[in-house]
């Protein structure tokens, strides 16, 4: 059966102490590993702070855009004014339908004379 040290998959694990190692060497190895882990932790905390600040800025921008959109929607009298560039009003919709619906319908001349 494999020992604990052979089963470990950690990258920064301590090497298996040799029986001839004295406590001073083990202490130095532990201090070195502790320093390495401390620096990794500092880098992670710094990156976490940077990402948190970026998230706060994105949230503020999102809130400002949402507020502007709500203000525009409250100010506009119809949905067509709230979404410029979209043909929702009747004149633009009729023109768009006329362009894409094919030829205009043929009117019966006899029906228009009877009026």
Residue pairs with C-beta under 8 A, 6 or more apart in sequence:
3 16
5 13
5 15
5 16
12 33
12 36
12 37
14 29
14 30
14 33
15 29
17 26
72 82
73 82
76 82
78 88
78 89
79 88
80 86
80 88
80 89
80 92
87 93
87 95
87 96
98 104
